[in-house]
Amino acid sequence: MQGSPTSLQLCATILVAYLSVGLAARCEGESKPGPPNMKPIDKHPPVLKETVKHGKLFIVGNGEDAVDLLHLYGSPYEMGYAHGTLLKEKLLSFYPKVETYLAEQITKKQQNIPSLNGYWRTQIQPQPQP
């Protein structure tokens, strides 16, 4: 079939994608740990927000300092299902932000690989049809 990518082109595209993600995931800058924080996170007890089969969602702290605390039990599937149910709204708003960040990082890192720029762009941009 004319215009279809060969398996070599597909393998090369996948390899470039994996390399780009690997480069994007690399930390920028130096890590300089400071002294440990020995202050308590919050002195108030957790507040129960929601309960589902095999899980409970508690909130610890107030306002911007609030942290979700999950108590999950059951099989791995049951715990995963409860986790997804309890944090559904937060996950639905979080995933697009991560996707956007990764796409930006991949594009940024990919631009630093001059020999692959032309080939990569032909793979991610649709080609005009005759």
NUMAR-588564 format. One record per residue: residue in one letter; x, y, z of N, C-alpha, C in turn. Coordinates in Angstrom, 2 decimals. Last residue first. Example, Ala and Ser with C-alpha at 12.3 -4.5 7.8 and 13.67 -1.06 7.14 Angstrom:
2
NODE   res       n.X       n.Y       n.Z      ca.X      ca.Y      ca.Z       c.X       c.Y       c.Z
NODE     s     12.85     -2.25      7.08     13.67     -1.06      7.14     12.90      0.03      7.87
NODE     a     13.19     -5.69      7.80     12.30     -4.50      7.80     13.20     -3.30      7.80
This chain:
130
NODE   res       n.X       n.Y       n.Z      ca.X      ca.Y      ca.Z       c.X       c.Y       c.Z
NODE     p     -3.08     13.26     -1.98     -3.16     13.69     -3.39     -4.59     13.65     -3.91
NODE     q     -3.10     14.62      1.32     -3.49     13.51      0.45     -3.60     14.01     -0.99
NODE     p     -0.51     15.80      3.40     -1.61     16.10      2.45     -1.85     14.91      1.54
NODE     q      0.00     14.16      6.53      0.52     14.50      5.20     -0.66     14.81      4.28
NODE     p     -0.19     15.25      9.89     -0.80     14.57      8.75     -0.22     15.08      7.43
NODE     q      2.58     14.95     12.02      1.70     15.86     11.31      1.12     15.12     10.11
NODE     i      4.21     12.98     13.01      3.15     13.46     13.89      2.21     14.45     13.21
NODE     q      6.04     12.35     11.02      5.27     11.27     11.64      4.10     11.79     12.47
NODE     t      7.30     14.64     10.30      6.50     13.96      9.27      5.64     12.87      9.87
NODE     r      8.64     15.21     12.69      7.51     16.07     12.28      6.66     15.40     11.21
NODE     w     10.62     13.23     12.61      9.61     13.23     13.68      8.39     14.04     13.26
NODE     y     12.19     14.02     10.40     11.49     12.74     10.39     10.36     12.73     11.42
NODE     g     13.17     16.58     11.27     12.38     16.42     10.05     11.57     15.13     10.05
NODE     n     14.52     15.93     13.76     13.44     16.90     13.65     12.57     16.69     12.43
NODE     l     16.69     14.30     13.98     15.39     13.64     13.95     14.23     14.62     13.73
NODE     s     18.89     15.93     14.08     18.85     14.93     13.03     17.49     14.25     12.92
NODE     p     18.47     17.59     16.41     18.31     18.12     15.06     18.18     17.04     13.98
NODE     i     17.10     17.55     19.20     17.67     16.44     18.44     17.54     16.79     16.96
NODE     n     15.72     19.50     20.47     17.16     19.47     20.72     17.85     18.31     20.00
NODE     q     13.10     19.00     20.04     13.69     20.07     19.25     15.20     20.13     19.43
NODE     q     12.55     17.15     22.02     12.69     16.67     20.66     13.34     17.72     19.78
NODE     k     12.16     18.74     24.27     13.35     17.89     24.19     13.62     17.43     22.77
NODE     k      9.73     20.01     23.55     10.91     20.80     23.93     12.19     19.97     23.77
NODE     t      8.03     17.82     23.15      8.29     18.75     22.06      9.56     19.55     22.32
NODE     i      8.08     16.74     25.74      8.54     15.94     24.61      8.89     16.85     23.44
NODE     q      6.96     18.87     27.21      8.33     18.43     27.49      8.90     17.62     26.34
NODE     e      4.38     19.01     26.11      5.26     20.17     26.05      6.72     19.76     26.25
NODE     a      3.44     16.45     26.80      3.52     16.84     25.39      4.46     18.03     25.22
NODE     l      3.49     16.64     29.61      4.36     15.69     28.92      4.52     16.05     27.45
NODE     y      1.52     18.67     30.02      2.91     18.86     30.47      3.86     17.93     29.71
NODE     t     -0.76     17.42     28.96     -0.27     18.67     28.38      1.19     18.89     28.74
NODE     e     -0.94     15.23     30.75     -0.80     15.00     29.31     -0.24     16.24     28.61
NODE     v     -1.37     16.56     33.15     -0.16     15.75     32.99      0.11     15.53     31.51
NODE     k     -3.87     17.70     32.60     -2.73     18.57     32.95     -1.41     17.83     32.75
NODE     p     -5.50     15.45     32.20     -5.23     16.37     31.08     -4.05     17.30     31.35
NODE     y     -5.35     14.30     34.91     -4.77     13.65     33.74     -4.55     14.59     32.56
NODE     f     -6.82     16.02     36.71     -5.36     15.91     36.79     -4.75     15.35     35.49
NODE     s     -9.53     15.78     36.36     -8.95     17.11     36.13     -7.41     17.05     36.09
NODE     l     -9.86     13.08     36.91    -10.32     13.59     35.61     -9.77     14.99     35.33
NODE     l     -8.93     12.95     39.55     -8.18     12.29     38.49     -8.57     12.84     37.12
NODE     k    -10.95     14.35     40.90     -9.57     14.87     40.92     -8.75     14.26     39.80
NODE     e    -13.15     12.65     40.37    -13.16     14.05     39.91    -11.75     14.64     39.88
NODE     k    -12.28     10.14     41.58    -12.64     10.28     40.17    -12.53     11.72     39.68
NODE     l    -11.57      9.17     44.05    -10.81     10.30     43.51    -11.14     10.61     42.06
NODE     l    -13.34      7.04     44.54    -13.19      8.11     45.53    -12.50      9.35     44.96
NODE     t    -12.96      5.41     42.27    -14.28      5.97     42.59    -14.15      7.17     43.52
NODE     g    -10.25      4.69     42.42    -10.75      5.44     41.27    -12.09      6.10     41.54
NODE     h    -10.33      3.29     44.88     -9.44      4.44     44.70     -9.94      5.32     43.56
NODE     a    -12.08      1.20     44.28    -12.44      2.17     45.31    -11.62      3.45     45.16
NODE     y    -10.52     -0.12     42.36    -11.84      0.40     41.99    -12.29      1.47     42.99
NODE     g     -8.30     -0.82     43.90     -8.14      0.05     42.74     -9.46      0.68     42.32
NODE     m     -9.52     -2.56     45.75     -8.87     -1.33     46.21     -8.69     -0.33     45.07
NODE     e    -10.38     -4.57     44.00    -11.36     -3.83     44.81    -10.78     -2.52     45.33
NODE     y     -7.91     -5.47     42.97     -8.93     -4.92     42.08     -9.92     -4.06     42.86
NODE     p     -6.62     -6.41     45.32     -6.05     -5.30     44.55     -7.07     -4.66     43.61
NODE     s     -9.27     -6.86     47.80     -8.32     -7.36     46.79     -7.71     -6.17     46.05
NODE     g     -9.35     -4.78     50.79     -9.92     -5.75     49.86     -8.84     -6.26     48.91
NODE     y     -9.17     -1.22     51.33     -9.05     -2.61     51.79     -9.74     -3.51     50.78
NODE     l     -7.97      2.06     52.07     -8.47      1.08     51.12     -8.26     -0.32     51.68
NODE     h     -8.22      5.27     52.85     -8.10      3.99     53.55     -8.77      2.97     52.63
NODE     l     -6.58      8.26     51.91     -7.42      7.13     51.55     -7.15      5.95     52.46
NODE     l     -6.60     11.62     52.24     -6.09     10.42     52.90     -7.06      9.29     52.59
NODE     d     -5.69     14.68     50.78     -6.56     13.51     50.76     -5.85     12.34     51.44
NODE     v     -5.12     17.71     52.50     -4.54     16.54     51.84     -5.55     15.41     51.90
NODE     a     -5.05     21.26     52.64     -5.81     20.01     52.77     -5.16     18.91     51.93
NODE     d     -3.97     23.72     52.35     -3.14     22.73     53.03     -3.84     21.39     53.17
NODE     e     -5.89     25.36     51.36     -4.85     24.92     50.43     -3.94     23.85     51.04
NODE     g     -8.23     24.24     53.78     -7.92     25.13     52.66     -6.90     24.54     51.71
NODE     n     -6.74     22.05     56.23     -7.75     23.01     55.81     -7.28     23.79     54.59
NODE     g     -6.31     18.53     57.21     -5.90     19.92     56.99     -7.05     20.77     56.49
NODE     v     -7.42     15.75     55.49     -6.58     16.19     56.60     -6.12     17.60     56.28
NODE     i    -10.18     13.83     54.68     -9.46     15.07     54.39     -8.70     15.46     55.65
NODE     f    -10.70     10.48     53.52    -10.61     11.45     54.60     -9.90     12.69     54.08
NODE     l    -12.53      7.98     52.10    -11.76      9.18     51.79    -11.86     10.14     52.97
NODE     k    -12.44      4.46     52.04    -12.91      5.67     52.68    -11.96      6.80     52.31
NODE     g    -13.41      1.27     50.60    -12.57      2.45     50.75    -13.27      3.61     51.43
NODE     h    -15.11     -0.89     50.05    -13.66     -1.12     50.05    -12.82      0.14     50.15
NODE     k    -17.70      1.07     48.92    -17.33     -0.30     49.23    -15.81     -0.44     49.05
NODE     v    -17.07      4.39     50.21    -17.56      3.47     49.18    -17.17      2.07     49.62
NODE     t    -17.45      7.53     51.69    -17.24      6.11     51.90    -17.82      5.34     50.72
NODE     e    -16.06     10.77     52.31    -16.86      9.86     51.50    -16.48      8.42     51.81
NODE     k    -14.88     12.21     54.44    -15.59     12.92     53.37    -16.52     12.00     52.61
NODE     l    -13.87     12.48     57.74    -14.41     11.56     56.74    -15.23     12.34     55.72
NODE     v    -11.00     14.14     58.65    -12.45     14.27     58.54    -12.92     13.36     57.42
NODE     p     -8.32     13.48     60.97     -8.89     13.42     59.62    -10.41     13.50     59.66
NODE     p     -7.70     15.89     63.64     -7.95     14.52     63.15     -8.51     14.55     61.73
NODE     h     -5.13     18.41     63.63     -6.53     18.02     63.64     -6.71     16.59     63.14
NODE     k     -2.52     19.07     63.23     -2.88     18.58     64.57     -4.32     18.11     64.64
NODE     d     -0.40     18.30     60.56     -1.66     18.89     61.01     -2.03     18.27     62.34
NODE     i      2.37     17.76     60.50      1.68     18.24     59.31      0.39     18.94     59.71
NODE     p      4.71     18.86     63.01      3.58     18.02     62.59      2.89     18.62     61.37
NODE     k      8.16     19.34     62.22      6.88     19.89     62.67      5.74     18.98     62.21
NODE     m     10.52     18.58     61.18     10.05     17.79     62.33      8.73     18.32     62.87
NODE     n     11.97     18.30     58.19     10.90     19.06     58.83     10.31     18.20     59.94
NODE     p     15.52     18.03     57.82     14.19     17.42     57.88     13.20     18.31     58.63
NODE     p     17.33     20.49     55.86     17.13     19.75     57.11     15.71     19.17     57.15
NODE     g     17.34     19.86     52.29     17.56     20.68     53.47     17.37     19.85     54.73
NODE     p     18.86     18.61     49.36     17.97     18.42     50.49     18.35     19.30     51.67
NODE     k     19.06     19.60     46.36     19.82     19.94     47.56     18.89     19.80     48.75
NODE     s     19.40     18.65     43.12     18.62     18.39     44.31     19.50     18.68     45.52
NODE     e     19.65     20.76     40.24     20.24     19.94     41.29     19.28     19.76     42.45
NODE     g     18.06     20.58     36.93     18.65     21.23     38.10     19.19     20.24     39.11
NODE     e     15.43     18.45     35.99     16.26     19.59     35.64     16.81     20.21     36.92
NODE     c     15.00     14.96     35.54     14.91     16.15     36.39     15.87     17.22     35.90
NODE     r     13.43     13.39     32.78     14.65     13.67     33.52     14.50     14.95     34.32
NODE     a     11.31     13.16     31.14     11.10     12.77     32.53     12.32     13.07     33.40
NODE     a     12.26     13.78     28.65     11.34     14.73     29.28     11.18     14.42     30.77
NODE     l     13.74     11.51     28.05     14.44     12.78     28.23     13.56     13.79     28.95
NODE     g     11.62      9.66     27.88     12.71      9.46     28.84     13.47     10.75     29.10
NODE     v     10.18     10.73     25.78      9.56     10.66     27.10     10.64     10.49     28.17
NODE     s     12.10     10.39     23.75     11.62     11.73     24.09     10.99     11.75     25.48
NODE     l     12.33      7.62     23.66     13.50      8.43     24.02     13.07      9.82     24.45
NODE     y      9.72      6.96     22.84     10.23      6.50     24.14     11.43      7.32     24.58
NODE     a      9.71      8.22     20.31      8.73      8.60     21.33      9.22      8.18     22.72
NODE     v     11.74      6.83     19.02     11.90      8.27     19.24     10.94      8.74     20.33
NODE     l     10.52      4.29     18.97     11.80      4.49     19.66     12.00      5.97     19.98
NODE     i      8.31      4.80     17.34      8.11      4.36     18.73      9.37      4.59     19.54
NODE     t      9.64      5.44     14.97      8.76      6.42     15.61      8.54      6.07     17.06
NODE     a     10.93      3.04     14.41     11.73      4.24     14.64     10.90      5.30     15.35
NODE     c      8.73      1.37     14.01      9.67      1.09     15.11     10.49      2.31     15.45
NODE     l      7.67      2.61     11.72      6.89      2.55     12.95      7.78      2.29     14.16
NODE     q      9.76      2.19      9.92      9.37      3.55     10.26      8.57      3.58     11.56
NODE     l      9.69     -0.61      9.85     10.90      0.06     10.31     10.58      1.50     10.72
NODE     s      7.24     -1.11      8.72      7.44     -1.51     10.12      8.70     -0.85     10.69
NODE     t      6.24      1.83      6.86      6.81      0.50      6.97      6.99      0.16      8.44
NODE     p      3.13      3.55      6.40      4.47      3.46      6.98      4.95      2.01      7.04
NODE     s      1.60      4.02      3.22      1.57      3.38      4.54      2.98      3.31      5.09
NODE     g      2.02      4.97      0.67      1.74      5.94      1.72      1.66      5.34      3.10
NODE     q      0.65      2.14     -0.95      1.47      3.35     -1.04      1.06      4.33      0.05
NODE     m      0.83     -1.17      0.00      0.00      0.00      0.00      0.88      1.24      0.00
